Amino acid sequence: MDTCFSRIKAAFHRVINVLAIIICAATLLVQLGIFDFYLVYYTSRIDEFILELEESYSNHGNNTINSTGKSEPDYIWCLWCLPDLCMLAVFIYAFVDARRRLAVQRERATTPDSSEAGVGGILPLGWITWLLYAILVAVKVVILFNRTAQFLPDSQWYGPNLLKTAVTLSSIVFLTLVLTHHDAPAGSEQEAFVDVISHSVTFDLMDTTAFIQILFIQESRVFLTFSLHKAILAIGCFNLVLPTVLLLGLSRTAFGREEESRKRLKLLHKVLYVTLINLPMLVIRMIIWHVHNEVVSVFLIKNVISLGSTFHVVYRMASNLNPPPPSLGPEDIPLQPSRANTQPTSAKQVEVESDKPATTATTSV
């Protein structure tokens, strides 16, 4: 009976991992394909769309700029498909390598701890794959939001909403990547820790879309300064790359196998995201709210909650570093010396004792 249950459990585990790999690969192709569509269809014809926007905003015939007609897209931008296919191959190889390493660990019935892991950890391809993927997505986001996003018509199905959906798909890619790179026992503290970390990072990746949507000028009608525009774009792209540090930490600590490593990684996650992501996002959102009178996202409250949660975690960990002294029990109380030993010597006894050596010396003489 136990053997049959173990086989069913192992088969179910394999099915879940295969589904996660398929979902991750499909999401990756859809996301990068949408980016390529905007790069080919919009970025290569940006001058034409600028003229069309000027015509739509012109109210007088004398100020109308006539368009020269629709031009063919520049298919040189299709070369972006090559790094996309390479990235898909890297993801598939990382999945296969992770499954192979985890299977070897199950056969040996041992999991290397943080002291046995190398510089890259027990599964180094996980964080390396995400780093390469984040750089590729960040480069495409920078190109699109510097050349195309501000001219996207909000009335078309391929307008801002589709591009925002493509950026949000990074959260699904991250979640499925983590799911296929650990083999924590079901219901264990290790599994709960990995789930908390991965879900928190997923939520922060979704915040990236809400943060950069102000850059869709045709939708928001807000014209930002050059420095504010670059700051929003830089923080959004950095938020895509930052999970690399957590994936490296998970790999080096055997995905939180030891309790002490889980505490350190939790503190690292909180401090990194508060100082580098949530605090800058909160400041910029307050500027947009009070300077540009723009409706802020509900993620503003998320930034505030993250600040409070981080301060609470840091305070509790600092309190545990200096625990209060233990209370003394009855057996720990030192015994009091007896009255006989502590009774002071009288002055008469001192005189007698001081005279004894002299008397003895006289007698002997």
Backbone hydrogen bonds in HBPLUS format (Angstrom, degrees):
<---DONOR---> <-ACCEPTOR-->    atom                        ^
c    i                          cat <-CA-CA->   ^        H-A-AA   ^      H-
h    n   atom  resd res      DA  || num        DHA   H-A  angle D-A-AA Bond
n    s   type  num  typ     dist DA aas  dist angle  dist       angle   num
A0005-PHE N   A0001-MET O   2.99 MM   4  6.25 160.0  2.03 149.1 154.6     1
A0006-SER N   A0002-ASP O   2.92 MM   4  6.10 153.0  1.99 144.5 151.9     2
A0007-ARG N   A0003-THR O   3.02 MM   4  6.26 151.8  2.11 144.8 152.0     3
A0008-ILE N   A0004-CYS O   3.00 MM   4  6.28 159.1  2.05 149.4 154.9     4
A0009-LYS N   A0005-PHE O   2.92 MM   4  6.09 159.2  1.97 147.6 153.7     5
A0010-ALA N   A0006-SER O   2.91 MM   4  6.08 157.8  1.96 145.3 151.2     6
A0011-ALA N   A0007-ARG O   2.89 MM   4  6.08 157.6  1.94 147.7 154.0     7
A0012-PHE N   A0008-ILE O   2.91 MM   4  6.09 158.6  1.96 148.2 154.1     8
A0013-HIS N   A0009-LYS O   2.94 MM   4  6.11 151.5  2.02 143.2 151.5     9
A0014-ARG N   A0010-ALA O   2.98 MM   4  6.25 152.0  2.06 144.6 151.6    10
A0015-VAL N   A0011-ALA O   3.00 MM   4  6.27 155.0  2.07 147.4 154.1    11
A0016-ILE N   A0012-PHE O   3.01 MM   4  6.23 160.3  2.05 149.9 154.5    12
A0017-ASN N   A0013-HIS O   3.10 MM   4  6.32 157.7  2.15 145.7 151.4    13
A0018-VAL N   A0014-ARG O   2.93 MM   4  6.15 156.5  1.99 148.6 155.1    14
A0019-LEU N   A0015-VAL O   2.92 MM   4  6.13 162.7  1.95 151.6 156.3    15
A0020-ALA N   A0016-ILE O   2.95 MM   4  6.15 154.7  2.01 144.3 151.6    16
A0021-ILE N   A0017-ASN O   2.95 MM   4  6.18 154.1  2.02 146.0 152.6    17
A0022-ILE N   A0018-VAL O   2.94 MM   4  6.20 161.0  1.98 151.6 156.6    18
A0023-ILE N   A0019-LEU O   2.87 MM   4  6.07 164.5  1.89 153.0 157.2    19
A0024-CYS N   A0020-ALA O   2.93 MM   4  6.04 160.7  1.97 145.5 151.1    20
A0025-ALA N   A0021-ILE O   2.94 MM   4  6.12 166.1  1.96 151.6 155.3    21
A0026-ALA N   A0022-ILE O   2.90 MM   4  6.02 164.1  1.92 151.0 155.9    22
A0027-THR N   A0023-ILE O   2.87 MM   4  5.94 161.8  1.90 148.7 154.3    23
A0028-LEU N   A0024-CYS O   2.92 MM   4  6.04 155.2  1.98 145.6 152.7    24
A0029-LEU N   A0025-ALA O   3.02 MM   4  6.27 159.7  2.06 148.5 153.2    25
A0030-VAL N   A0026-ALA O   2.98 MM   4  6.20 164.0  2.01 152.4 156.8    26
A0031-GLN N   A0027-THR O   2.92 MM   4  6.03 166.6  1.94 151.3 155.2    27
A0032-LEU N   A0028-LEU O   3.02 MM   4  6.12 174.5  2.03 153.6 155.1    28
A0033-GLY N   A0029-LEU O   2.85 MM   4  5.77 145.8  1.96 139.6 150.1    29
A0034-ILE N   A0030-VAL O   2.96 MM   4  6.16 152.0  2.04 147.1 153.1    30
A0035-PHE N   A0031-GLN O   3.10 MM   4  6.44 162.4  2.13 151.8 156.4    31
A0036-ASP N   A0032-LEU O   2.98 MM   4  6.18 156.3  2.04 143.2 149.6    32
A0037-PHE N   A0033-GLY O   2.93 MM   4  6.17 146.3  2.04 142.4 151.7    33
A0038-TYR N   A0034-ILE O   3.12 MM   4  6.48 159.5  2.16 153.3 156.9    34
A0039-LEU N   A0035-PHE O   2.96 MM   4  6.23 155.0  2.02 148.0 155.9    35
A0040-VAL N   A0036-ASP O   2.86 MM   4  6.00 157.5  1.91 150.5 155.4    36
A0041-TYR N   A0037-PHE O   2.82 MM   4  5.75 164.9  1.84 151.1 155.8    37
A0042-TYR N   A0038-TYR O   2.95 MM   4  5.17 148.4  2.06 125.4 135.4    38
A0043-THR N   A0038-TYR O   3.10 MM   5  6.53 160.8  2.14 155.8 161.9    39
A0045-ARG N   A0042-TYR O   2.96 MM   3  5.21 143.6  2.10 106.1 117.4    40
A0049-PHE N   A0045-ARG O   3.32 MM   4  6.70 156.6  2.38 151.0 157.2    41
A0050-ILE N   A0046-ILE O   3.01 MM   4  6.25 147.7  2.12 147.7 156.7    42
A0051-LEU N   A0047-ASP O   3.14 MM   4  6.40 156.1  2.20 145.1 150.4    43
A0052-GLU N   A0048-GLU O   3.06 MM   4  6.38 154.3  2.13 144.7 151.9    44
A0053-LEU N   A0049-PHE O   2.99 MM   4  6.18 153.3  2.06 143.5 150.0    45
A0054-GLU N   A0050-ILE O   2.99 MM   4  6.26 152.8  2.07 146.6 153.9    46
A0055-GLU N   A0051-LEU O   2.99 MM   4  6.24 150.0  2.08 146.7 154.7    47
A0056-SER N   A0052-GLU O   2.99 MM   4  6.24 151.5  2.07 143.4 151.2    48
A0057-TYR N   A0053-LEU O   3.04 MM   4  6.24 143.7  2.18 144.8 153.6    49
A0058-SER N   A0055-GLU O   3.33 MM   3  5.16 146.6  2.45  93.5 102.9    50
A0063-ASN N   A0060-HIS O   3.13 MM   3  5.54 141.2  2.29 106.5 116.7    51
A0064-THR N   A0061-GLY O   3.29 MM   3  5.26 165.2  2.31 102.9 107.0    52
A0077-TRP N   A0074-ASP O   3.29 MM   3  6.38 173.9  2.29 126.7 127.5    53
A0078-CYS N   A0075-TYR O   3.01 MM   3  5.28 156.9  2.06 104.7 112.2    54
A0079-LEU N   A0076-ILE O   3.22 MM   3  5.93 167.0  2.23 114.5 118.3    55
A0080-TRP N   A0077-TRP O   3.15 MM   3  6.02 171.1  2.16 121.0 123.4    56
A0081-CYS N   A0078-CYS O   2.95 MM   3  5.79 168.9  1.96 122.9 126.6    57
A0082-LEU N   A0079-LEU O   3.09 MM   3  5.70 153.8  2.16 114.6 120.7    58
A0085-LEU N   A0081-CYS O   2.99 MM   4  6.24 156.5  2.04 151.6 155.6    59
A0086-CYS N   A0082-LEU O   3.07 MM   4  6.34 158.6  2.12 151.4 157.8    60
A0087-MET N   A0083-PRO O   2.88 MM   4  6.00 148.8  1.97 140.5 148.7    61
A0088-LEU N   A0084-ASP O   2.99 MM   4  6.30 150.9  2.07 145.6 153.4    62
A0089-ALA N   A0085-LEU O   3.04 MM   4  6.31 155.6  2.10 145.9 152.0    63
A0090-VAL N   A0086-CYS O   2.97 MM   4  6.28 151.4  2.06 145.2 153.0    64
A0091-PHE N   A0087-MET O   3.01 MM   4  6.27 158.5  2.05 150.0 154.9    65
A0092-ILE N   A0088-LEU O   3.04 MM   4  6.30 164.9  2.06 151.7 155.3    66
A0093-TYR N   A0089-ALA O   2.99 MM   4  6.17 161.9  2.02 148.9 153.9    67
A0094-ALA N   A0090-VAL O   2.90 MM   4  6.09 152.8  1.97 146.8 154.7    68
A0095-PHE N   A0091-PHE O   2.92 MM   4  6.22 153.4  1.99 151.7 158.6    69
A0096-VAL N   A0092-ILE O   3.01 MM   4  6.28 165.5  2.04 152.3 155.6    70
A0097-ASP N   A0093-TYR O   2.90 MM   4  6.04 162.8  1.93 149.7 154.8    71
A0098-ALA N   A0094-ALA O   2.94 MM   4  6.04 155.4  2.00 143.8 150.4    72
A0099-ARG N   A0095-PHE O   2.99 MM   4  6.22 162.8  2.02 153.1 157.4    73
A0100-ARG N   A0096-VAL O   2.99 MM   4  6.17 156.7  2.05 147.6 154.2    74
A0101-ARG N   A0097-ASP O   2.99 MM   4  6.17 164.7  2.01 150.1 153.8    75
A0102-LEU N   A0098-ALA O   2.96 MM   4  6.07 164.0  1.98 150.4 155.2    76
A0103-ALA N   A0099-ARG O   2.95 MM   4  6.03 150.4  2.04 142.2 150.2    77
A0104-VAL N   A0100-ARG O   3.08 MM   4  6.33 154.7  2.15 146.8 153.0    78
A0105-GLN N   A0101-ARG O   3.06 MM   4  6.35 153.0  2.14 145.3 152.6    79
A0106-ARG N   A0102-LEU O   2.97 MM   4  6.25 149.5  2.07 144.1 152.1    80
A0107-GLU N   A0103-ALA O   3.00 MM   4  6.26 154.7  2.07 147.4 154.0    81
A0108-ARG N   A0104-VAL O   3.06 MM   4  6.29 152.6  2.13 145.3 152.4    82
A0109-ALA N   A0105-GLN O   2.91 MM   4  5.90 113.2  2.36 131.1 148.0    83
A0110-THR N   A0105-GLN O   3.22 MM   5  5.58 140.3  2.39 153.0 157.8    84
A0116-GLU N   A0113-ASP O   3.12 MM   3  5.44 136.4  2.32 104.8 116.2    85
A0117-ALA N   A0113-ASP O   3.16 MM   4  6.39 132.8  2.39 147.0 160.2    86
A0121-GLY N   A0118-GLY O   3.22 MM   3  4.95 148.8  2.33  92.7 102.0    87
A0122-ILE N   A0251-SER O   2.98 MM 129  5.39 157.0  2.03 129.1 124.9    88
A0126-GLY N   A0123-LEU O   3.33 MM   3  5.97 155.9  2.39 114.8 120.7    89
A0128-ILE N   A0124-PRO O   3.31 MM   4  6.45 159.5  2.35 150.9 156.8    90
A0129-THR N   A0125-LEU O   2.92 MM   4  5.75 155.6  1.98 136.2 142.6    91
A0130-TRP N   A0126-GLY O   3.18 MM   4  6.46 159.8  2.22 144.5 149.7    92
A0131-LEU N   A0127-TRP O   2.99 MM   4  6.10 153.6  2.06 141.4 148.5    93
A0132-LEU N   A0128-ILE O   3.09 MM   4  6.35 165.3  2.11 152.5 155.0    94
A0133-TYR N   A0129-THR O   2.96 MM   4  6.14 161.2  1.99 149.3 155.3    95
A0134-ALA N   A0130-TRP O   2.76 MM   4  5.86 163.0  1.79 152.3 156.9    96
A0135-ILE N   A0131-LEU O   3.02 MM   4  6.19 157.6  2.07 147.9 153.5    97
A0136-LEU N   A0132-LEU O   3.09 MM   4  6.30 159.8  2.13 146.7 151.9    98
A0137-VAL N   A0133-TYR O   2.95 MM   4  6.21 166.2  1.97 156.2 159.6    99
A0138-ALA N   A0134-ALA O   2.83 MM   4  5.88 158.8  1.88 145.8 152.6   100
A0139-VAL N   A0135-ILE O   2.98 MM   4  6.13 156.4  2.04 147.4 152.8   101
A0140-LYS N   A0136-LEU O   3.20 MM   4  6.45 162.2  2.23 147.0 151.4   102
A0141-VAL N   A0137-VAL O   2.88 MM   4  6.09 156.9  1.93 151.7 158.8   103
A0142-VAL N   A0138-ALA O   2.92 MM   4  6.09 159.3  1.96 149.3 154.3   104
A0143-ILE N   A0139-VAL O   3.09 MM   4  6.34 162.9  2.12 149.2 153.2   105
A0144-LEU N   A0140-LYS O   2.95 MM   4  6.11 167.3  1.97 151.6 155.4   106
A0145-PHE N   A0141-VAL O   2.90 MM   4  5.94 164.6  1.92 152.3 156.6   107
A0146-ASN N   A0142-VAL O   3.05 MM   4  5.96 125.1  2.36 137.5 149.2   108
A0147-ARG N   A0143-ILE O   3.07 MM   4  6.02 139.4  2.24 143.8 152.8   109
A0148-THR N   A0144-LEU O   2.75 MM   4  4.95 149.9  1.84 133.0 142.4   110
A0149-ALA N   A0144-LEU O   2.75 MM   5  5.81 159.7  1.79 150.2 153.9   111
A0151-PHE N   A0148-THR O   2.91 MM   3  5.59 158.9  1.96 124.4 131.3   112
A0152-LEU N   A0149-ALA O   3.31 MM   3  5.40 169.9  2.32 108.4 111.4   113
A0159-GLY N   A0156-GLN O   3.14 MM   3  5.10 139.1  2.32 113.1 110.1   114
A0164-LYS N   A0160-PRO O   2.86 MM   4  6.09 157.6  1.91 157.3 164.0   115
A0165-THR N   A0161-ASN O   2.95 MM   4  6.15 151.9  2.03 144.8 152.5   116
A0166-ALA N   A0162-LEU O   3.03 MM   4  6.30 150.6  2.12 142.5 150.1   117
A0167-VAL N   A0163-LEU O   3.12 MM   4  6.44 155.0  2.19 147.2 152.7   118
A0168-THR N   A0164-LYS O   3.05 MM   4  6.28 154.7  2.12 146.0 152.9   119
A0169-LEU N   A0165-THR O   3.15 MM   4  6.37 133.5  2.37 143.2 154.2   120
A0170-SER N   A0167-VAL O   3.31 MM   3  6.06 168.6  2.33 116.5 119.9   121
A0171-SER N   A0168-THR O   3.06 MM   3  5.99 158.6  2.11 128.1 131.2   122
A0172-ILE N   A0169-LEU O   3.14 MM   3  5.36 125.3  2.45 101.7 114.3   123
A0173-VAL N   A0169-LEU O   3.21 MM   4  6.57 159.2  2.25 150.7 156.4   124
A0174-PHE N   A0170-SER O   3.00 MM   4  6.22 160.1  2.04 149.2 153.8   125
A0175-LEU N   A0171-SER O   3.04 MM   4  6.19 164.5  2.07 145.9 150.2   126
A0176-THR N   A0172-ILE O   3.04 MM   4  6.16 170.3  2.05 154.4 156.4   127
A0177-LEU N   A0173-VAL O   3.00 MM   4  6.04 146.2  2.12 141.0 150.8   128
A0178-VAL N   A0174-PHE O   3.03 MM   4  6.29 161.7  2.07 156.0 158.9   129
A0179-LEU N   A0175-LEU O   3.04 MM   4  6.20 156.1  2.09 143.2 150.6   130
A0180-THR N   A0176-THR O   3.15 MM   4  6.27 146.0  2.27 141.4 147.6   131
A0181-HIS N   A0178-VAL O   3.10 MM   3  5.16 161.3  2.14 106.5 112.3   132
A0188-SER N   A0185-PRO O   3.21 MM   3  5.57 159.1  2.26 132.5 130.6   133
A0192-ALA N   A0188-SER O   3.11 MM   4  6.42 161.3  2.15 148.0 153.2   134
A0193-PHE N   A0189-GLU O   2.92 MM   4  6.06 152.0  2.00 143.6 151.0   135
A0194-VAL N   A0190-GLN O   3.03 MM   4  6.29 164.7  2.06 151.7 154.8   136
A0195-ASP N   A0191-GLU O   2.96 MM   4  6.13 158.2  2.01 149.1 155.4   137
A0196-VAL N   A0192-ALA O   3.00 MM   4  6.17 156.7  2.06 144.7 150.6   138
A0197-ILE N   A0193-PHE O   3.03 MM   4  6.28 167.4  2.05 155.3 158.1   139
A0198-SER N   A0194-VAL O   2.93 MM   4  6.04 170.1  1.94 151.6 154.9   140
A0199-HIS N   A0195-ASP O   2.91 MM   4  5.91 161.8  1.95 148.1 153.5   141
A0200-SER N   A0196-VAL O   3.00 MM   4  6.04 153.0  2.08 143.0 150.6   142
A0201-VAL N   A0197-ILE O   3.03 MM   4  6.27 160.7  2.07 151.3 156.0   143
A0202-THR N   A0198-SER O   2.95 MM   4  6.10 152.9  2.02 142.3 150.4   144
A0203-PHE N   A0199-HIS O   2.98 MM   4  6.19 153.2  2.06 143.5 149.8   145
A0204-ASP N   A0200-SER O   3.07 MM   4  6.39 150.3  2.16 143.2 151.2   146
A0205-LEU N   A0201-VAL O   2.90 MM   4  6.20 148.4  2.00 148.6 157.4   147
A0206-MET N   A0202-THR O   3.05 MM   4  6.36 148.8  2.15 145.4 153.4   148
A0207-ASP N   A0203-PHE O   3.08 MM   4  6.36 137.4  2.27 135.6 147.4   149
A0208-THR N   A0205-LEU O   3.13 MM   3  5.23 140.6  2.29  96.7 107.6   150
A0211-PHE N   A0207-ASP O   2.90 MM   4  6.02 137.6  2.08 143.1 155.2   151
A0211-PHE N   A0208-THR O   3.17 MM   3  5.02 125.2  2.48  90.0 104.5   152
A0212-ILE N   A0208-THR O   3.05 MM   4  6.27 156.0  2.10 154.1 157.9   153
A0215-LEU N   A0212-ILE O   3.04 MM   3  5.68 163.5  2.06 117.5 122.8   154
A0216-PHE N   A0213-GLN O   3.21 MM   3  5.69 169.6  2.23 112.7 115.9   155
A0217-ILE N   A0215-LEU O   3.06 MM   2  5.58 116.6  2.48 109.5  92.8   156
A0219-GLU N   A0216-PHE O   3.04 MM   3  5.47 143.8  2.18 109.0 119.5   157
A0220-SER N   A0216-PHE O   2.85 MM   4  6.03 171.6  1.85 165.3 168.0   158
A0221-ARG N   A0217-ILE O   2.78 MM   4  4.98 151.8  1.86 133.8 141.4   159
A0229-HIS N   A0225-THR O   2.93 MM   4  6.09 158.3  1.97 151.9 158.2   160
A0230-LYS N   A0226-PHE O   3.05 MM   4  6.28 161.4  2.09 149.4 153.7   161
A0231-ALA N   A0227-SER O   2.92 MM   4  6.08 149.5  2.01 142.8 151.8   162
A0232-ILE N   A0228-LEU O   3.00 MM   4  6.17 163.0  2.03 150.0 153.3   163
A0233-LEU N   A0229-HIS O   3.14 MM   4  6.33 162.9  2.17 146.9 151.7   164
A0234-ALA N   A0230-LYS O   2.86 MM   4  5.95 154.7  1.92 145.1 152.3   165
A0235-ILE N   A0231-ALA O   3.00 MM   4  6.15 166.0  2.02 152.0 155.0   166
A0236-GLY N   A0232-ILE O   3.04 MM   4  6.14 160.8  2.07 146.3 152.2   167
A0237-CYS N   A0233-LEU O   3.03 MM   4  6.19 159.3  2.08 146.2 151.2   168
A0238-PHE N   A0234-ALA O   2.90 MM   4  6.02 156.2  1.95 146.7 154.0   169
A0239-ASN N   A0235-ILE O   2.93 MM   4  6.06 142.7  2.08 143.1 152.4   170
A0240-LEU N   A0237-CYS O   3.04 MM   3  5.20 138.1  2.22  98.9 110.8   171
A0241-VAL N   A0238-PHE O   3.12 MM   3  5.11 126.6  2.42  94.5 108.1   172
A0242-LEU N   A0238-PHE O   2.95 MM   4  6.05 150.1  2.04 154.1 161.5   173
A0244-THR N   A0241-VAL O   3.03 MM   3  5.92 164.3  2.06 128.3 133.3   174
A0245-VAL N   A0242-LEU O   3.02 MM   3  5.87 144.9  2.15 129.1 134.0   175
A0247-LEU N   A0243-PRO O   2.94 MM   4  6.20 160.7  1.98 154.6 160.1   176
A0248-LEU N   A0244-THR O   2.93 MM   4  6.11 153.6  2.00 146.7 153.9   177
A0249-GLY N   A0245-VAL O   2.92 MM   4  6.18 152.6  2.00 141.5 149.5   178
A0250-LEU N   A0246-LEU O   2.81 MM   4  6.07 155.2  1.87 150.4 156.9   179
A0251-SER N   A0247-LEU O   2.96 MM   4  6.13 155.7  2.02 143.0 149.6   180
A0252-ARG N   A0248-LEU O   2.93 MM   4  6.12 155.2  1.99 148.9 155.5   181
A0253-THR N   A0249-GLY O   3.07 MM   4  6.12 138.7  2.25 141.4 151.2   182
A0255-PHE N   A0250-LEU O   2.54 MM   5  4.29 162.4  1.57 159.1 152.9   183
A0254-ALA N   A0251-SER O   3.45 MM   3  5.24 163.5  2.48 102.7 103.0   184
A0257-ARG N   A0253-THR O   3.32 MM   4  6.69 158.8  2.37 157.0 161.4   185
A0262-ARG N   A0258-GLU O   3.13 MM   4  6.43 147.5  2.24 145.1 154.2   186
A0263-LYS N   A0259-GLU O   3.17 MM   4  6.50 151.7  2.25 147.4 154.0   187
A0264-ARG N   A0260-GLU O   3.15 MM   4  6.46 161.6  2.18 149.0 153.3   188
A0265-LEU N   A0261-SER O   2.97 MM   4  6.08 163.0  2.00 148.5 153.3   189
A0266-LYS N   A0262-ARG O   2.95 MM   4  6.00 151.7  2.03 142.7 150.5   190
A0267-LEU N   A0263-LYS O   3.06 MM   4  6.28 159.1  2.11 147.3 152.4   191
A0268-LEU N   A0264-ARG O   2.93 MM   4  6.17 157.6  1.98 147.0 153.7   192
A0269-HIS N   A0265-LEU O   2.92 MM   4  6.09 159.4  1.97 146.3 151.4   193
A0270-LYS N   A0266-LYS O   3.06 MM   4  6.28 163.3  2.09 148.7 152.7   194
A0271-VAL N   A0267-LEU O   2.99 MM   4  6.14 173.2  2.00 156.5 158.3   195
A0272-LEU N   A0268-LEU O   2.99 MM   4  5.99 167.3  2.01 151.0 155.0   196
A0273-TYR N   A0269-HIS O   3.18 MM   4  6.19 171.0  2.18 148.4 151.2   197
A0274-VAL N   A0270-LYS O   3.06 MM   4  6.11 145.2  2.19 144.4 153.7   198
A0275-THR N   A0271-VAL O   3.05 MM   4  6.05 173.3  2.05 153.0 155.1   199
A0276-LEU N   A0272-LEU O   2.97 MM   4  5.80 158.6  2.02 148.0 154.5   200
A0277-ILE N   A0273-TYR O   3.19 MM   4  4.98 138.9  2.36 110.5 119.7   201
A0278-ASN N   A0273-TYR O   2.71 MM   5  6.00 168.8  1.72 172.1 170.7   202
A0279-LEU N   A0274-VAL O   2.91 MM   5  5.56 154.4  1.98 145.7 150.8   203
A0281-MET N   A0277-ILE O   2.96 MM   4  6.06 159.3  2.01 153.4 160.2   204
A0282-LEU N   A0278-ASN O   2.89 MM   4  6.00 153.2  1.96 145.1 152.5   205
A0283-VAL N   A0279-LEU O   3.07 MM   4  6.32 161.6  2.10 154.1 158.0   206
A0284-ILE N   A0280-PRO O   3.02 MM   4  6.21 169.8  2.03 153.9 156.4   207
A0285-ARG N   A0281-MET O   2.92 MM   4  6.01 157.9  1.96 148.1 154.7   208
A0286-MET N   A0282-LEU O   3.02 MM   4  6.19 149.9  2.11 144.5 152.2   209
A0287-ILE N   A0283-VAL O   3.02 MM   4  6.33 150.1  2.11 145.4 153.9   210
A0288-ILE N   A0284-ILE O   2.93 MM   4  6.21 162.1  1.96 152.0 156.2   211
A0289-TRP N   A0285-ARG O   2.95 MM   4  6.04 148.9  2.04 139.3 148.2   212
A0290-HIS N   A0286-MET O   2.95 MM   4  6.10 168.8  1.97 151.7 153.6   213
A0291-VAL N   A0287-ILE O   2.78 MM   4  5.49 156.9  1.84 148.2 155.3   214
A0292-HIS N   A0288-ILE O   3.20 MM   4  5.03 134.8  2.42 109.2 121.9   215
A0294-GLU N   A0288-ILE O   3.31 MM   6  5.94 174.6  2.31 139.7 140.2   216
A0300-LEU N   A0297-SER O   3.09 MM   3  5.84 166.6  2.11 116.3 119.5   217
A0301-ILE N   A0298-VAL O   3.15 MM   3  5.85 139.8  2.32 116.2 122.5   218
A0303-ASN N   A0299-PHE O   2.99 MM   4  6.34 148.0  2.09 146.0 152.7   219
A0304-VAL N   A0300-LEU O   3.18 MM   4  6.55 153.4  2.25 143.5 150.3   220
A0305-ILE N   A0301-ILE O   2.87 MM   4  6.13 161.8  1.90 152.9 157.8   221
A0306-SER N   A0302-LYS O   2.93 MM   4  6.10 153.5  2.00 145.6 152.8   222
A0307-LEU N   A0303-ASN O   3.11 MM   4  6.37 152.2  2.19 143.3 150.0   223
A0308-GLY N   A0304-VAL O   3.08 MM   4  6.43 166.4  2.10 154.5 157.0   224
A0309-SER N   A0305-ILE O   2.84 MM   4  5.99 161.5  1.88 152.5 158.2   225
A0310-THR N   A0306-SER O   2.97 MM   4  6.04 156.3  2.03 145.2 151.1   226
A0311-PHE N   A0307-LEU O   3.08 MM   4  6.34 165.8  2.11 153.8 157.0   227
A0312-HIS N   A0308-GLY O   3.04 MM   4  6.21 152.2  2.12 144.5 152.3   228
A0313-VAL N   A0309-SER O   2.98 MM   4  6.24 158.1  2.03 147.9 153.3   229
A0314-VAL N   A0310-THR O   2.92 MM   4  6.12 167.8  1.94 157.3 160.4   230
A0315-TYR N   A0311-PHE O   2.96 MM   4  6.04 156.1  2.02 142.3 149.0   231
A0316-ARG N   A0312-HIS O   3.02 MM   4  6.24 158.6  2.07 147.6 152.9   232
A0317-MET N   A0313-VAL O   2.98 MM   4  6.19 161.5  2.01 152.1 157.2   233
A0318-ALA N   A0314-VAL O   2.90 MM   4  6.02 153.3  1.97 145.8 153.5   234
A0319-SER N   A0315-TYR O   2.94 MM   4  6.14 145.8  2.06 141.8 151.1   235
A0320-ASN N   A0316-ARG O   3.06 MM   4  6.32 145.1  2.19 141.5 150.4   236
A0321-LEU N   A0317-MET O   3.21 MM   4  6.47 127.7  2.50 135.4 147.9   237
A0321-LEU N   A0318-ALA O   3.25 MM   3  5.19 138.3  2.44  92.4 103.8   238
A0332-ASP N   A0329-GLY O   3.05 MM   3  5.25 143.7  2.19 103.2 113.9   239
A0333-ILE N   A0330-PRO O   3.44 MM   3  5.58 159.9  2.48 102.8 108.3   240
A0342-THR N   A0338-SER O   3.30 MM   4  6.49 136.8  2.49 136.7 148.3   241
A0343-GLN N   A0339-ARG O   2.89 MM   4  5.74 115.6  2.31 145.0 156.5   242
A0350-VAL N   A0346-SER O   3.23 MM   4  6.52 149.9  2.32 141.1 149.4   243
A0351-GLU N   A0347-ALA O   3.08 MM   4  6.41 149.5  2.18 144.2 151.3   244
A0352-VAL N   A0348-LYS O   3.03 MM   4  6.33 160.9  2.07 151.8 156.5   245
A0353-GLU N   A0349-GLN O   2.98 MM   4  6.12 165.7  2.00 150.4 154.3   246
A0354-SER N   A0350-VAL O   2.97 MM   4  6.11 143.4  2.10 139.2 149.5   247
A0355-ASP N   A0351-GLU O   3.05 MM   4  6.26 134.9  2.26 141.0 152.3   248
A0355-ASP N   A0352-VAL O   3.15 MM   3  5.20 131.0  2.40  95.1 108.0   249
A0356-LYS N   A0352-VAL O   3.21 MM   4  6.40 131.7  2.46 144.5 156.0   250
A0359-THR N   A0355-ASP O   3.16 MM   4  6.38 165.2  2.18 160.1 163.9   251
A0360-THR N   A0356-LYS O   3.07 MM   4  6.16 162.7  2.10 154.4 159.1   252
A0361-ALA N   A0357-PRO O   3.00 MM   4  6.18 152.6  2.07 143.1 150.6   253
A0362-THR N   A0358-ALA O   3.04 MM   4  6.35 149.9  2.14 148.3 155.7   254
A0363-THR N   A0359-THR O   3.02 MM   4  6.19 168.1  2.04 155.0 157.6   255
A0364-SER N   A0360-THR O   3.13 MM   4  6.26 158.2  2.18 145.2 150.9   256
A0365-VAL N   A0361-ALA O   3.22 MM   4  6.39 147.4  2.33 136.9 145.4   257
